């Protein structure tokens, strides 16, 4: 199926779901901000218990994203990582999950020609997480800390909607959990309120990587587990429904500097298919 990038195309639900991969090599071409807003608006139709809509979205692009990426990769190279606020994965692995995890990890590295003893190349590949895999846009998702597990389940439906809704626009995504070791940096740089936490996932919305190295793009081929179920200060504007950074917050810059404008209606209440209870 051939789809013009950023122009909505015809795609069945089955095609959108089964054709989704976790891409790890993207073209650094800009994605129109109105397209990002439209995708968030569509995803905002996800159901949530009592229609609480727990999602908050922070949109990064341009110089803002690049500056954050420089800080994160520098800290990663120096081993200056932070303790995760919560575990995304189990502390002790068991089957069948251990086998699936190993198959996913070694499958990725083998596609890239990285051997098990090649620690330097493993480091370099993992480091690319914090470069957003060269994607032009990064989406950081936060949730209020006092919400319970049900809201996290609701959040998963919203995230899946984003990844599926992007595809008819000729865009692909990659959810990530790697940023959890730098939650403090994102909290500071994006002026995320202390009552919110990173919701485990950063999704890069990008152009389909038809020109990238096949091995890198194939890392998310069907059958492989996603990278992660898992993600404005400094010029990044939250989507509608997200708490805006406090005025004058340290590091905040004008949204015009590489920040996508707030996506109107991204978290709009459902009108027909869901009523507040």
N, C-alpha and C positions, 0 to 999 in steps of 0.2 A: 504494500500500500504506500503510495506517495502522498505526502502531506506537505503543503507549504508551511514553512516555519512561521509560527505566530499567527497563522490564519486558520481559524477553526475548520477542521475537516470532518468528514463523515467517518465514524468509527463505532462499531458495536461495543456494548459493555464487555462482552467476552473478549474482543480484540484488545480493548484497553487494558483489561486485567491480565490476560495471559501473555501479552506482548511487553509487559513492563519488566525492565531489568534495572538493577542497581548499577548505573554507569559511574565509572571512576576516571573518565577522561572526557573533557568537555571543550568545546570551542569557546574561546574568550570573546564571544560576540555579544553585544548588549541585548537584553530582552526588554521590549517596550514595557513601561511601567503600567500602562493600562491593561496589558495582558496579565501581569502579576495580580493586579487588582481583581480582574475578572475571575481568575482561577481561585483566589481566596473567597470571592463572593459565592462561587459555585460550591466550594468545599464547606462554606458556612452553613449549608443546608443539612449538614450531618445531624443526626438525632442526638439528644443529650437528655439525661434524666431530669425531669421537671424543667426542661429547656434552659438549664443554667449556662450552657455554652462556655465552658471553662477555658477555651483557648485564647491565647494572646500571641500575636505574631510581630516579630521585629525584622524588617526588611533591610538587608545590607547589599550595597553594590558600589561600584566605582572606587574612588580613593579611600573611602571609609573602610570597605571590606579589605582592601589591600593593606592598609595600615594595621588593622587588627591581625591579619594573616602574618605580617612580619613579626609582630610581638609574640604570637603564639608559636611560630616555628622557631624563633630565637630561644624561647623558654624550653621548648621541646628538645632542642639540640643541647642545651645546658642541663637537661634533666630536672628543670625546675617545674615539676608538675604538682598539682594540688590533690589533696585527698578528696575522693568523690563524696558528694553529699549522700548518695545512696548507691547501692549496687544495682547495676543494670542486669548483670549476669549472676548466676549462683556462685557462691564461694567454693563449693565443691561440686565438680562435674560428675555426672554418671551417664550411663547409656540409657536411651539412644542419643541423648543430646551431645555427649562428648564426641561420638563418632561423626555426627553431623557438623559439629563445629570444626573438627579437624579437616573434614573433607572440604568444607568451604574455604578455610584458611589456606591449606596447601594447594587446593585447586587454583586459587587466585595467584599464589606465588609461582606455581609451575607454569601458568599461562604467561607470566612475566619473565620466566626464565630465572627465577630466584631460588637457589638451593637452600636447604635447611641450615647449612652452616654459614650462609652468607648474611651475617648480622648487619653489615653496613647497608646492604641493599634493602634488607627488611626495614631498617630504620628509615631509609630514604622514602620507601613506599608508604610506610605508615605516616611519615611526615606530611605527605601530600593531603592527608585529611585536613590539616590545618591551613592548607592553601585553597581549601574548598575545591580541590581537584581542578583548579583553573576555571571553575564555573563563574559566570559573571554576576550571579545573584546567590546570596545565602539567606535562608529564612531561619530565624531562631525562635523557638517556641517556648513559652513560659506558662506556668500554672501557679495559682495561689497555693501556698504551702498547707493551708488548713483544709483543703478539699480532700475528700476521701477517695478510696480506690475506684469507686464508680465513675468519678470524673475523669480518672486516667483512662478507663475503658472508653468513655465518650471521646476522649482526645484521640485515641487510636483511630476511631472512625473518621474524624476530621482530617488526620494526617493521610490516611489512605485515600480520602476524597481528593486531596491536593495532588497526590502522585498519579491518580487516575485521570483527574480533570486536566492535568498538564498535557497529556499525550495527544489529544485531538488538536492541540495548538502546535504540534511538532516539537514538543519539549520533553525532556526526560529528567529524572531526579535520582538522588541517592540519599537515603536516610542514614544518619550517623550517630553513634554513641560516643565516638572518640573525644568529642568536645567536653565530656563530663570532667575530664582531668583539668580543664581550664574554666570551670564554671565561675570562679572568682574573677577572672579576667573579663569574661562576657558580662558579668554582673556590673563590674566597674565601668567598662568601656561603653556599654549600652545604657547605663544608668537604670538598670532594672531594679525596681523597688525591692527592698529586703524581704517583703512578705511574699515574693514570688521566687520560684526556683526553675532552673532549666528543665524542660520536660523531656530530656534524654535525646531529643532528635533535632538535628539541623538538616534541612533538606535543601539541596542546591537545585534550583530550577534553571534549566539550561537548554541550549539548542541541541538537537540530536547530533551525536558525535559520529557522523558518517566519515569524517576525514581523519579521525584519530586512529592510533595504532589498534588493530583489531583485538590484540590480547588485553589491552587495558580496558577497552569498552566491553569486552566479553566477560569481565569479572562478575557481572551480575546475571549471567545467563540463567534461563529457567532451570529450576532444580537446586540452585545454590541458595543458601540462606541469605537474607538481606544483611547488609553491613551492620545495621542496628535497627531495632524495632520500631530501631532504633535500631535549630535547632534553630529613644535613639539618643543615644548619646552619639557623639562622633558622627552626626549626620544621618543616622538611621531612624526612620520613622516607623512607629508601630502601626499595624493595620487597625482598622476601625474596631472599637471594642477593647483595644489594649490600653493600658494605662500609659499616658504620655510621660516622658521624663520630666522631672521637676524643672521648672524654668531656672536657667542659670546653672544647671548641674555641671559639674566639672567635666570638661571634655566634650560637652555638647556643642554641636555646630549646626549651622543652618541646614534644613532639610535639602536645600537645593544642591548641596555638596555631596553628590553621589547617593543620596537617599531617595528611595521610592516614596512617593506621597502615601498617606494613609489610604488604604483601600476601602472605599466607601461600601458599606454593606457586607463586609467580609464576615461579620458575625451577626448579621441581621436575624432577628427572631423569625422562626418559621411562621408562615402565614396560614397555610391550609393544612399541611400534613402533620402539624404538631402544635398542640396548644399547651400553654402553661398550665401546670396542675396545681 
